[in-house]
Amino acid sequence: MTGMLGTGTSALLAFQRALGTVSHNVANASTPGYSRQRVDLAARPGQAQGNSYIGQGVDVAGLQRLADGLVFARQVDSAGELGRLGQLSAMAGRIDTLVSNPATGLSSQWSAFFTAADALTAEPGSATARSQLLAAGEQLAGRWRSLDGQLSSLEQETGQRLQAVVSDANQLATEIAGLNRAILDGGRNVAPDLLDARALRIERLAGLVGAETVAQPDGTMSVFTAGGQPLVLGAQAMQLTTVPDPMRPDRQQLALDGPSGKVRLPSTSVSGELGGLFEFRERVLDPARAELGRLATVFATGFNAAHRAGVDFTGAPGADFFALSPPRVDAHTGNTGSATVTTRVDDASALKAQDLVLRFDGGWTATRADTGEAVPMTGSGTAADPFRVAGVAFEISGTPAAGDRFALRPTADAAASLRVALTDGSQIAAAKPLQASADANNLGNARATSAQVTDAAAFAGFAGASIEFIDADQYTVDGAGPYPYTAGSPITGPGWSLTLEGAPAAGDAFALARTPPRSNDNGNALALGAFDQRPILDGGSTSLTAGLSQFTARVGTEARHASLGLEAQTAIHAQVTAERESVSGVNLDEEAADLMRFQQAYQAAAQVISTADSMFQTLLSAVRR
């Protein structure tokens, strides 16, 4: 009877534990990261009685946490990729909206400006047309500044998000280290709920910075970034931080706060939301802002050159229509020399939307900031012979020291500085500078097609000129010469140039006179109105209108690719989550069945004890008689 009582008691306790575990599962069916638990039962060794054995009941062999390590590893990887693509898609989509939306993009103001230029062509003497072109220029420049300001705000927001993600990641790393300590203290009897809590935090940490895990023999788990940098080693948590970029003090870089100080980490060493923010900043935001600045620079410098080729309503040579700041240069914070760099745009058609690093090591070299690729550079750096690289000319003053570096950003801040330089509509140079008349006795079919001011100071004293052809290949200007002539090449004089169309003959003559004030000539206005279609980008192969369209398309493509990647990763993550739930998730129907089964077993065990008690009481009663 004592054996029967012990057997019933062991069963009662075992099924009580099983019922408690089922209740725990049901209670945590919706708890994030919870893994289903199961009680493992094992029969007690039987007791020998003669030639046979009598069972001694049941013991709880252990509490099992139902989890798959391989699925967990996939879940961690998926969480990091999902976090990265989520940030990249969201931020890239915002740039796409800014650039493509007519209310915030350049297209509407661009069209309005050249519509006003065409109106000036039709009425070059109209004060209204001139005022409208000036106002349209102000609006276009303002839209360029506004768009660049929005991109600048996105950069500041990205920096703030970086700080927030780093703070959250450090908090999670500290919590994981604390759980590792608790798990280590628990030894083999560690509570499964502690393992769930650690797994949940690791997954969240992976979503922020990406993570790789390494299980240790003592039950702890070390966590590393995707680039192999330690975040958690046993019960010790490392701390991520940010430090100023030595080439751009207004921008933060990632670093690891180690025992010997802060160690800068490459942006590629992390994934998750942090990696997505770095990728957005470097692969989407910086190129977009640089390209926006390149378009502004090429437009302003090219339009200024076209405007300076004519004369305004007072007869004076055209001045710059737009004002633009020179390319930006930032010195490395670790420079020890006294060198300074002065820049200017040298060839707008050769500009690239790429930041460069200028380095002095006995001589100056230029490399791309993103890839480190060498960029050809000419010149000696003096005022007479400046360095020239990627469309930018720069001069060096002061004394550089070996290892000194400068960040050259040819176009990044250009859009923010774009302004209209003219203050009055009469300053618009709509007229061509020269009026050319062919001699009535000319035998050739040459005629003047275009004239330009090439030097405003030299042209200021121009009072007229006479061109005579000795033959089809030589000419004189006011008797000076002869000069060789090539069909299609301009004829030049002090501060001016003239292009002829057709073939001149010997003895042909042309008289040049200065365009008088208040002229209704629209020769230069025609060039200004057609400027948007001139191929001046990419070495003279692409027009500005096409360049703007390509810019919008590139931004949209980046946003679309990020969106498609996010959609794909979301589907993958849902699949991994479903796999995890199939192993670790709580099935309420299954738990309800187990609850009934264990309840019946518990009741049967209680009945065994009750029967043993009745038998014992019957035996006692028999003995008392």
C-alpha positions as CSV (number, residue, x, y, z in Angstrom):
1,M,0.0,0.0,0.0
2,T,2.9,2.4,0.7
3,G,4.2,1.7,-2.8
4,M,0.8,2.5,-4.3
5,L,0.5,5.6,-2.2
6,G,4.0,6.8,-3.4
7,T,3.2,6.0,-7.0
8,G,0.0,8.0,-6.8
9,T,1.7,10.9,-5.1
10,S,4.4,11.0,-7.7
11,A,1.8,11.0,-10.5
12,L,-0.2,13.7,-8.7
13,L,2.9,16.0,-8.4
14,A,4.0,15.3,-12.0
15,F,0.7,16.1,-13.5
16,Q,0.3,19.1,-11.3
17,R,3.6,20.4,-12.7
18,A,2.3,19.6,-16.2
19,L,-0.9,21.4,-15.6
20,G,1.0,24.4,-14.4
21,T,3.2,24.4,-17.5
22,V,0.2,24.2,-19.8
23,S,-1.4,27.1,-17.9
24,H,1.9,29.1,-18.3
25,N,1.8,28.4,-22.0
26,V,-1.8,29.6,-22.4
27,A,-1.1,32.7,-20.3
28,N,1.8,33.7,-22.6
29,A,0.2,32.7,-25.9
30,S,0.5,36.4,-27.1
31,T,3.7,37.3,-25.3
32,P,6.4,38.5,-27.8
33,G,9.3,36.1,-28.0
34,Y,7.7,33.4,-25.8
35,S,8.7,29.8,-26.6
36,R,6.3,27.0,-25.7
37,Q,7.4,24.8,-22.7
38,R,6.8,21.2,-22.2
39,V,7.3,18.9,-19.1
40,D,9.3,15.8,-19.8
41,L,8.2,12.8,-17.6
42,A,10.3,9.7,-16.8
43,A,9.3,6.5,-15.0
44,R,11.0,5.9,-11.7
45,P,13.1,2.7,-11.5
46,G,11.1,-0.3,-10.4
47,Q,11.5,-2.0,-7.1
48,A,12.5,-5.7,-7.2
49,Q,10.1,-8.1,-5.4
50,G,11.1,-11.7,-5.8
51,N,11.4,-12.4,-9.5
52,S,9.6,-9.3,-10.7
53,Y,9.6,-5.5,-10.4
54,I,7.0,-3.2,-9.2
55,G,6.8,0.3,-10.6
56,Q,7.5,3.3,-8.3
57,G,5.7,6.0,-10.2
58,V,6.9,9.0,-12.3
59,D,9.3,11.9,-12.0
60,V,9.6,15.2,-13.8
61,A,12.7,14.7,-15.8
62,G,12.9,18.4,-16.8
63,L,11.2,21.4,-18.3
64,Q,11.9,21.7,-22.0
65,R,11.9,25.0,-24.0
66,L,10.8,24.2,-27.5
67,A,13.1,26.3,-29.8
68,D,15.2,25.7,-32.9
69,G,18.6,27.3,-32.9
70,L,18.9,27.3,-36.7
71,V,15.5,29.0,-37.0
72,F,16.6,31.6,-34.4
73,A,19.8,32.3,-36.3
74,R,17.7,32.9,-39.5
75,Q,15.4,35.1,-37.5
76,V,18.3,37.2,-36.3
77,D,19.7,37.6,-39.8
78,S,16.3,38.4,-41.2
79,A,15.6,41.0,-38.5
80,G,18.8,42.8,-39.3
81,E,18.1,42.9,-43.1
82,L,14.5,44.0,-42.4
83,G,15.6,46.9,-40.2
84,R,18.2,48.0,-42.9
85,L,15.8,47.9,-45.8
86,G,13.0,49.5,-43.7
87,Q,15.0,52.6,-43.0
88,L,16.5,52.7,-46.5
89,S,13.1,52.5,-48.2
90,A,11.4,55.0,-45.9
91,M,14.1,57.7,-46.2
92,A,14.8,57.1,-50.0
93,G,11.0,57.4,-50.6
94,R,11.0,60.8,-49.0
95,I,13.7,62.1,-51.3
96,D,11.8,60.6,-54.3
97,T,8.7,62.5,-53.2
98,L,10.6,65.7,-52.8
99,V,12.2,65.5,-56.2
100,S,9.3,64.2,-58.2
101,N,6.4,66.2,-56.7
102,P,5.7,69.3,-58.8
103,A,5.0,71.2,-55.6
104,T,8.5,70.6,-54.2
105,G,10.6,69.6,-57.2
106,L,12.3,71.7,-59.9
107,S,10.2,70.9,-63.0
108,S,7.5,73.5,-62.6
109,Q,9.8,76.4,-61.8
110,W,12.3,75.2,-64.5
111,S,9.5,75.4,-67.1
112,A,8.3,78.7,-65.9
113,F,11.8,80.2,-66.1
114,F,12.4,79.2,-69.8
115,T,8.8,80.2,-70.7
116,A,9.6,83.7,-69.4
117,A,12.9,83.6,-71.4
118,D,10.9,82.7,-74.6
119,A,8.5,85.6,-73.8
120,L,11.5,88.0,-73.6
121,T,12.6,86.7,-77.0
122,A,9.3,87.8,-78.4
123,E,9.4,91.2,-76.8
124,P,13.0,92.1,-75.9
125,G,12.2,95.7,-75.2
126,S,9.3,95.0,-72.9
127,A,9.9,96.0,-69.3
128,T,7.2,93.5,-68.2
129,A,8.9,90.6,-70.0
130,R,12.2,91.5,-68.4
131,S,10.6,91.7,-64.9
132,Q,8.9,88.4,-65.4
133,L,12.2,86.7,-66.4
134,L,13.8,88.2,-63.3
135,A,11.0,87.0,-61.1
136,A,11.0,83.6,-62.6
137,G,14.8,83.4,-62.0
138,E,14.2,84.3,-58.3
139,Q,11.5,81.6,-58.0
140,L,13.8,79.0,-59.7
141,A,16.7,79.8,-57.5
142,G,14.4,79.8,-54.5
143,R,13.1,76.3,-55.4
144,W,16.7,75.1,-55.8
145,R,17.6,76.4,-52.3
146,S,14.4,75.0,-50.8
147,L,15.0,71.5,-52.2
148,D,18.6,71.6,-51.0
149,G,17.3,72.8,-47.6
150,Q,14.9,69.8,-47.4
151,L,17.8,67.4,-48.2
152,S,19.8,69.2,-45.5
153,S,17.0,68.6,-43.1
154,L,16.9,65.0,-44.0
155,E,20.6,64.8,-43.3
156,Q,20.1,66.3,-39.8
157,E,17.2,64.0,-39.1
158,T,19.4,61.0,-40.2
159,G,22.1,62.1,-37.7
160,Q,19.5,62.3,-34.9
161,R,18.1,58.9,-35.8
162,L,21.7,57.5,-35.7
163,Q,22.1,58.8,-32.1
164,A,18.7,57.3,-31.1
165,V,19.4,53.9,-32.6
166,V,22.9,53.8,-31.0
167,S,21.3,54.6,-27.6
168,D,18.7,51.9,-28.0
169,A,21.3,49.4,-29.1
170,N,23.5,50.1,-26.1
171,Q,20.5,49.6,-23.8
172,L,19.6,46.2,-25.4
173,A,23.3,45.1,-25.2
174,T,23.3,45.9,-21.5
175,E,20.1,44.0,-20.9
176,I,21.5,41.0,-22.9
177,A,24.7,41.0,-20.8
178,G,22.5,41.1,-17.6
179,L,20.5,38.1,-18.8
180,N,23.7,36.3,-19.7
181,R,24.8,36.8,-16.1
182,A,21.5,35.5,-14.8
183,I,21.6,32.5,-17.1
184,L,25.2,31.7,-16.0
185,D,24.1,31.9,-12.3
186,G,21.2,29.6,-13.0
187,G,23.4,26.9,-14.4
188,R,21.6,23.8,-15.7
189,N,18.4,24.8,-14.0
190,V,18.0,28.1,-15.8
191,A,14.5,29.2,-16.3
192,P,13.4,29.0,-20.0
193,D,11.8,32.4,-19.7
194,L,15.3,33.9,-19.2
195,L,16.3,32.3,-22.5
196,D,13.2,33.7,-24.2
197,A,13.9,37.2,-22.8
198,R,17.5,37.0,-24.1
199,A,16.4,35.8,-27.6
200,L,13.8,38.5,-27.9
201,R,16.4,41.2,-27.1
202,I,18.9,39.8,-29.4
203,E,16.4,39.9,-32.2
204,R,15.5,43.5,-31.4
205,L,19.2,44.3,-31.3
206,A,19.7,42.7,-34.7
207,G,16.9,44.9,-36.0
208,L,18.8,47.9,-34.9
209,V,22.5,47.1,-35.8
210,G,22.5,43.6,-37.3
211,A,23.8,40.7,-35.2
212,E,25.7,37.5,-35.3
213,T,25.5,35.2,-32.2
214,V,27.9,32.6,-30.8
215,A,26.6,30.3,-28.1
216,Q,29.2,29.6,-25.3
217,P,29.6,26.3,-23.4
218,D,28.5,28.0,-20.1
219,G,25.1,28.9,-21.6
220,T,25.9,32.6,-22.3
221,M,25.6,34.0,-25.8
222,S,28.1,36.4,-27.4
223,V,26.7,39.0,-29.9
224,F,28.7,40.6,-32.7
225,T,27.8,43.1,-35.4
226,A,27.6,42.0,-39.0
227,G,31.2,43.2,-39.4
228,G,32.5,41.2,-36.5
229,Q,32.6,43.9,-33.8
230,P,31.7,42.6,-30.3
231,L,28.6,44.0,-28.7
232,V,28.1,41.5,-25.9
233,L,30.8,39.1,-24.6
234,G,29.4,37.0,-21.8
235,A,28.2,39.3,-19.1
236,Q,30.0,42.3,-20.5
237,A,28.3,44.8,-22.9
238,M,30.3,47.0,-25.2
239,Q,29.0,50.5,-26.0
240,L,28.6,52.0,-29.4
241,T,29.0,55.7,-29.8
242,T,29.4,58.4,-32.4
243,V,32.3,60.7,-33.1
244,P,32.6,63.7,-35.4
245,D,33.9,63.0,-38.9
246,P,37.4,64.6,-39.1
247,M,36.7,65.7,-42.7
248,R,33.2,67.0,-41.9
249,P,32.8,68.0,-38.3
250,D,29.0,68.5,-38.8
251,R,28.6,64.8,-39.5
252,Q,28.8,61.9,-37.1
253,Q,30.6,58.6,-37.6
254,L,30.1,55.3,-35.7
255,A,32.6,54.2,-33.1
256,L,33.1,51.6,-30.4
257,D,33.9,52.8,-26.9
258,G,36.7,50.5,-26.0
259,P,39.1,50.4,-23.0
260,S,41.7,52.4,-24.8
261,G,39.3,55.0,-26.2
262,K,36.9,55.4,-29.1
263,V,37.6,53.3,-32.2
264,R,36.0,54.4,-35.4
265,L,34.0,51.7,-37.2
266,P,33.3,51.7,-40.9
267,S,29.6,52.1,-41.8
268,T,29.7,48.7,-43.4
269,S,30.3,47.0,-40.1
270,V,26.7,47.3,-39.0
271,S,23.4,46.4,-40.6
272,G,19.8,46.8,-39.2
273,E,18.3,50.3,-38.9
274,L,21.8,51.8,-38.2
275,G,23.2,50.3,-41.4
276,G,20.2,51.4,-43.3
277,L,20.7,55.0,-42.2
278,F,24.3,54.9,-43.1
279,E,23.5,53.4,-46.5
280,F,20.8,56.0,-47.1
281,R,23.2,58.8,-46.2
282,E,26.1,57.6,-48.3
283,R,24.3,55.9,-51.3
284,V,21.2,58.0,-51.7
285,L,21.3,61.3,-49.8
286,D,24.9,62.4,-50.6
287,P,24.7,61.6,-54.3
288,A,21.3,63.2,-54.6
289,R,22.5,66.4,-52.9
290,A,25.7,66.5,-54.9
291,E,23.9,65.9,-58.2
292,L,21.4,68.7,-57.3
293,G,24.4,71.0,-56.7
294,R,26.0,69.9,-59.9
295,L,22.9,70.8,-61.9
296,A,22.7,74.1,-60.1
297,T,26.4,74.9,-60.8
298,V,26.3,73.9,-64.5
299,F,23.1,75.8,-65.0
300,A,24.3,79.0,-63.2
301,T,27.8,79.1,-64.7
302,G,26.5,78.2,-68.2
303,F,23.6,80.7,-68.1
304,N,25.9,83.4,-66.8
305,A,28.3,82.8,-69.7
306,A,25.5,83.0,-72.2
307,H,24.2,86.1,-70.5
308,R,27.6,87.8,-70.5
309,A,27.8,87.3,-74.3
310,G,25.1,89.9,-74.9
311,V,24.4,93.5,-73.9
312,D,21.7,94.8,-71.7
313,F,19.1,97.5,-72.3
314,T,21.6,100.3,-71.6
315,G,24.1,98.8,-74.1
316,A,26.5,97.6,-71.4
317,P,27.9,94.1,-71.6
318,G,25.8,91.5,-69.7
319,A,26.8,90.7,-66.1
320,D,26.3,87.4,-64.2
321,F,22.6,86.6,-64.0
322,F,23.1,84.2,-61.0
323,A,25.5,84.2,-58.1
324,L,26.9,81.0,-56.8
325,S,29.4,80.2,-54.0
326,P,32.7,78.5,-55.0
327,P,33.2,74.7,-54.4
328,R,33.5,73.9,-50.7
329,V,36.7,72.7,-49.1
330,D,37.0,71.4,-45.5
331,A,40.4,70.8,-43.8
332,H,41.0,67.6,-41.9
333,T,40.9,68.3,-38.1
334,G,44.3,66.5,-37.8
335,N,46.1,68.8,-40.3
336,T,49.4,70.2,-38.9
337,G,50.4,72.5,-41.7
338,S,49.2,76.1,-42.5
339,A,47.9,75.4,-46.0
340,T,44.6,76.8,-47.2
341,V,42.8,76.0,-50.4
342,T,40.9,78.5,-52.6
343,T,38.6,77.0,-55.3
344,R,36.6,78.0,-58.3
345,V,34.7,76.2,-61.0
346,D,37.0,75.9,-64.0
347,D,35.0,73.7,-66.4
348,A,31.4,73.1,-65.5
349,S,30.9,70.5,-68.2
350,A,33.6,68.4,-66.5
351,L,32.1,68.6,-63.0
352,K,31.3,65.3,-61.3
353,A,28.8,64.8,-58.4
354,Q,31.6,63.2,-56.3
355,D,33.5,64.4,-53.3
356,L,37.3,64.3,-53.5
357,V,40.1,64.1,-50.9
358,L,43.1,66.2,-51.6
359,R,46.2,64.9,-49.8
360,F,49.7,66.3,-49.5
361,D,52.7,63.9,-49.2
362,G,55.5,65.8,-50.7
363,G,53.1,66.5,-53.6
364,W,49.4,66.8,-54.0
365,T,47.1,64.0,-55.1
366,A,43.3,63.7,-55.5
367,T,41.2,60.6,-54.8
368,R,37.5,59.9,-54.7
369,A,36.2,60.1,-51.2
370,D,33.9,57.1,-51.6
371,T,36.1,54.6,-53.4
372,G,39.7,55.9,-52.9
373,E,40.2,55.8,-56.7
374,A,42.9,58.3,-57.9
375,V,41.6,61.2,-60.0
376,P,43.8,62.9,-62.6
377,M,45.0,66.4,-61.6
378,T,47.1,69.0,-63.4
379,G,48.8,72.2,-62.5
380,S,51.1,73.4,-59.8
381,G,48.7,75.1,-57.4
382,T,49.8,78.7,-58.0
383,A,47.6,81.6,-59.1
384,A,49.3,81.5,-62.6
385,D,49.0,77.7,-62.8
386,P,46.3,76.4,-60.5
387,F,45.6,72.7,-59.9
388,R,42.8,71.4,-62.0
389,V,40.8,68.4,-61.1
390,A,37.3,67.2,-62.2
391,G,36.3,70.7,-63.5
392,V,37.5,72.6,-60.4
393,A,40.6,74.8,-60.2
394,F,42.2,75.5,-56.8
395,E,45.2,77.3,-55.5
396,I,47.3,76.5,-52.4
397,S,48.5,79.2,-50.0
398,G,50.5,78.6,-46.9
399,T,52.7,75.6,-46.2
400,P,51.2,72.1,-46.1
401,A,52.6,69.3,-43.9
402,A,53.0,65.7,-44.9
403,G,49.7,63.9,-44.4
404,D,47.5,67.0,-44.6
405,R,44.1,66.4,-46.2
406,F,41.3,68.4,-47.5
407,A,37.8,67.4,-48.4
408,L,36.8,69.0,-51.8
409,R,33.0,69.0,-52.3
410,P,32.6,70.6,-55.7
411,T,28.8,70.6,-55.8
412,A,27.4,69.5,-52.5
413,D,26.4,72.9,-51.2
414,A,26.0,74.8,-54.5
415,A,22.2,74.6,-54.7
416,A,21.9,76.3,-51.2
417,S,23.9,79.3,-52.4
418,L,22.1,79.9,-55.7
419,R,20.9,83.5,-56.0
420,V,19.8,86.0,-58.7
421,A,22.6,88.6,-59.0
422,L,20.7,91.1,-61.1
423,T,18.5,93.7,-59.4
424,D,16.7,95.3,-62.4
425,G,15.1,94.0,-65.5
426,S,17.0,96.4,-67.7
427,Q,20.2,94.6,-66.8
428,I,19.1,91.5,-68.7
429,A,21.4,91.2,-71.8
430,A,18.8,90.3,-74.4
431,A,20.6,91.9,-77.4
432,K,23.6,90.6,-79.3
433,P,26.6,93.0,-78.8
434,L,27.4,93.6,-82.4
435,Q,25.4,94.6,-85.5
436,A,27.2,93.3,-88.6
437,S,26.4,94.5,-92.1
438,A,27.7,92.9,-95.3
439,D,29.1,95.1,-98.1
440,A,26.7,95.3,-101.0
441,N,29.5,94.2,-103.4
442,N,30.3,91.0,-101.6
443,L,30.7,88.0,-103.9
444,G,30.6,85.2,-101.3
445,N,27.5,84.0,-99.5
446,A,28.9,84.5,-96.0
447,R,26.6,86.2,-93.4
448,A,26.9,87.0,-89.7
449,T,25.0,84.6,-87.5
450,S,26.1,85.2,-83.9
451,A,28.3,87.6,-81.9
452,Q,29.4,87.5,-78.3
453,V,31.2,89.7,-75.7
454,T,34.2,87.7,-74.7
455,D,35.7,90.3,-72.3
456,A,33.5,93.0,-70.9
457,A,36.4,95.3,-69.9
458,A,38.0,95.2,-73.4
459,F,34.6,95.5,-75.1
460,A,33.8,98.7,-73.1
461,G,35.9,100.8,-75.6
462,F,34.6,99.1,-78.7
463,A,33.4,101.7,-81.3
464,G,33.2,99.6,-84.4
465,A,35.4,97.5,-86.7
466,S,35.8,96.6,-90.3
467,I,36.5,93.0,-91.5
468,E,37.9,92.4,-95.0
469,F,38.7,89.1,-96.6
470,I,41.9,88.9,-98.6
471,D,40.8,85.5,-99.8
472,A,38.6,82.7,-98.5
473,D,41.2,81.7,-95.9
474,Q,42.5,85.1,-94.7
475,Y,41.1,88.3,-93.3
476,T,42.0,91.6,-91.7
477,V,40.4,93.6,-88.8
478,D,40.7,97.3,-89.2
479,G,43.7,96.7,-91.5
480,A,45.5,94.5,-89.0
481,G,46.5,91.1,-90.0
482,P,46.1,89.1,-92.1
483,Y,44.7,86.3,-89.9
484,P,43.9,82.7,-90.9
485,Y,40.2,81.9,-91.3
486,T,38.6,78.5,-90.9
487,A,34.9,78.1,-91.8
488,G,32.8,77.9,-88.7
489,S,35.5,79.3,-86.4
490,P,34.8,82.7,-84.8
491,I,36.5,85.9,-85.9
492,T,37.8,87.6,-82.7
493,G,38.7,91.2,-81.8
494,P,39.3,93.0,-78.5
495,G,36.5,91.8,-76.2
496,W,34.3,90.4,-79.0
497,S,33.8,87.5,-81.4
498,L,31.8,87.0,-84.6
499,T,30.7,83.8,-86.3
500,L,29.9,83.7,-90.0
501,E,27.8,81.2,-91.9
502,G,28.6,80.4,-95.5
503,A,31.8,80.9,-97.6
504,P,33.4,84.3,-98.0
505,A,35.2,85.4,-101.2
506,A,38.2,87.6,-101.8
507,G,37.3,91.2,-101.3
508,D,34.2,90.6,-99.2
509,A,33.8,93.1,-96.3
510,F,31.7,93.3,-93.1
511,A,31.2,96.4,-91.0
512,L,30.7,95.9,-87.3
513,A,28.9,98.4,-85.0
514,R,28.0,98.3,-81.4
515,T,24.4,97.6,-80.6
516,P,22.9,100.8,-79.3
517,P,21.1,101.3,-75.9
518,R,17.3,100.5,-75.8
519,S,17.7,98.1,-78.7
520,N,14.9,95.7,-79.5
521,D,17.4,93.1,-80.8
522,N,16.8,89.6,-79.4
523,G,19.9,87.9,-80.6
524,N,21.2,87.0,-77.2
525,A,17.6,86.3,-75.8
526,L,17.3,83.6,-78.4
527,A,20.4,81.9,-76.9
528,L,19.1,82.3,-73.4
529,G,15.7,80.8,-74.3
530,A,17.3,77.8,-75.9
531,F,19.8,77.3,-73.1
532,D,17.9,74.4,-71.5
533,Q,18.4,72.3,-74.6
534,R,22.2,73.0,-75.0
535,P,24.3,69.9,-74.4
536,I,26.6,71.2,-71.6
537,L,26.5,68.4,-69.1
538,D,28.9,65.4,-69.0
539,G,31.4,66.9,-71.3
540,G,28.9,68.4,-73.6
541,S,26.8,65.3,-74.3
542,T,23.7,66.0,-72.2
543,S,21.3,69.0,-72.0
544,L,20.2,70.4,-68.7
545,T,16.6,69.4,-69.2
546,A,17.7,65.8,-69.9
547,G,20.0,66.0,-66.8
548,L,17.1,67.1,-64.6
549,S,15.0,64.2,-65.9
550,Q,17.9,61.7,-65.3
551,F,18.3,63.1,-61.8
552,T,14.6,62.5,-61.0
553,A,14.7,59.1,-62.5
554,R,17.8,58.0,-60.5
555,V,16.3,59.1,-57.3
556,G,13.1,57.3,-58.1
557,T,15.0,54.2,-59.1
558,E,16.9,54.1,-55.8
559,A,13.6,54.5,-53.9
560,R,11.9,51.8,-56.0
561,H,14.8,49.3,-55.5
562,A,14.7,49.9,-51.8
563,S,10.9,49.4,-51.7
564,L,11.1,46.2,-53.7
565,G,13.9,44.9,-51.4
566,L,11.8,45.7,-48.4
567,E,8.8,43.9,-49.8
568,A,10.9,40.8,-50.5
569,Q,12.5,40.8,-47.1
570,T,9.1,41.3,-45.4
571,A,7.9,38.1,-47.1
572,I,11.1,36.3,-46.1
573,H,10.8,37.5,-42.5
574,A,7.1,36.4,-42.4
575,Q,8.2,32.9,-43.5
576,V,10.9,32.7,-40.9
577,T,8.5,33.9,-38.2
578,A,6.0,31.2,-39.3
579,E,8.7,28.6,-39.0
580,R,9.5,29.8,-35.6
581,E,5.9,29.8,-34.5
582,S,5.5,26.2,-35.8
583,V,8.2,25.1,-33.4
584,S,7.9,27.6,-30.5
585,G,4.5,29.2,-30.8
586,V,1.6,28.3,-28.5
587,N,-1.2,26.4,-30.1
588,L,-4.3,27.0,-28.0
589,D,-6.1,24.0,-29.4
590,E,-3.2,21.7,-28.5
591,E,-2.8,23.3,-25.1
592,A,-6.6,22.8,-24.4
593,A,-6.2,19.1,-25.3
594,D,-3.2,18.8,-23.1
595,L,-5.1,20.5,-20.3
596,M,-7.9,18.0,-20.4
597,R,-5.5,15.1,-20.7
598,F,-3.4,16.2,-17.7
599,Q,-6.5,17.1,-15.7
600,Q,-7.9,13.6,-16.2
601,A,-4.5,12.1,-15.3
602,Y,-4.3,14.3,-12.2
603,Q,-7.8,13.2,-11.2
604,A,-6.8,9.5,-11.8
605,A,-3.7,10.0,-9.6
606,A,-5.8,11.5,-6.9
607,Q,-8.1,8.5,-7.1
608,V,-5.1,6.2,-6.8
609,I,-4.2,8.0,-3.6
610,S,-7.8,7.8,-2.4
611,T,-7.9,4.1,-3.1
612,A,-4.6,3.5,-1.3
613,D,-6.0,5.5,1.7
614,S,-9.2,3.4,1.7
615,M,-7.2,0.2,1.6
616,F,-5.0,1.4,4.5
617,Q,-8.0,2.4,6.5
618,T,-9.6,-1.0,6.0
619,L,-6.4,-2.7,7.1
620,L,-6.3,-0.5,10.2
621,S,-9.9,-1.4,11.0
622,A,-9.2,-5.1,10.7
623,V,-6.2,-4.9,13.0
624,R,-8.3,-2.9,15.6
625,R,-10.8,-5.8,15.8
